[in-house]
Amino acid sequence: MSDATMPLPALSNANQEALPARTRSYWKTVGRRLSRDYVTIFFALVIVAIALAAIFAPLIAPFEPNATSMVYRLKPIGFRGHLLGTDELGRDMVTRLIFGGRVSLVMGLVPVALATCIGGFLGLLAGFAGGWVNTLIMRIMDVFYAFPSVLLAVAISGTMGGGIAVSLIALTLVCIPPICRVSETAATQIRSRDFVEAARASGASNLSIVFFHVLRNVLSPVLIYASSLISVAILLGAGLSFLGLGVAPPTSDWGLMLSTLRQSIYVQPAICALPGAAIFICSMSFNLLSDGLRQAMDIRS
């Protein structure tokens, strides 16, 4: 058979379908490994339950979140329909915890999402461009690294006057540097790979190389690391509210509830521990979910 009669279109179609097939195979492998990880599934369901309770709080909460009663102050667990008792102002603890989940989830998810977009882009730019661009961006990130995350969040919130919007800004600024470093490290490793050099030699523009070759390889480690920061953001957000730099009363927030209930710890210690238990369960669930995602997406393990 001569070269003119070779089935070139068939070979071309096979080459075009090879990459999507490998991509589908990878995500099928990830999904299969997650389906067998019952610990990750359990804690994912816990997070879903917390999120659904927060979303539908007005429908499922048994009482008004800010309805006070001096007669029913600090009542024990199970008192007259109050399944988890009441706080120092007679407000139902179940209702306060459900509504407090709204603020805590916002404090955890929104800053990490914003930091992933900003830090991921800056790290991708620094890693792919290299040179003075890399030096400029990463030295700026090093300035933020010079301060502990808790101290930096408190300093930013205290300087800007506190409040939920300021807390979100502070937590976003705290989360950007580590995500940027992960993205920069991954992009630096990918830019020297053979397939990137082949794409560059074939005449592909830098923009197409970044979006079609580098980004898809950087996205996985960035998302895995970002998911681990959600629990950190929840803890930091609760800490800011505990110090009076986050949510203002009477808004329900787990950190603020810990702050207001700490003076009653000798009267009703079980009631005072409930917001801390909610913070622990939520942050631990996100941590273990992140570990499960990392193990499932690392197909070499």
Disulfide bonds with the S-S distance in Angstrom:
none
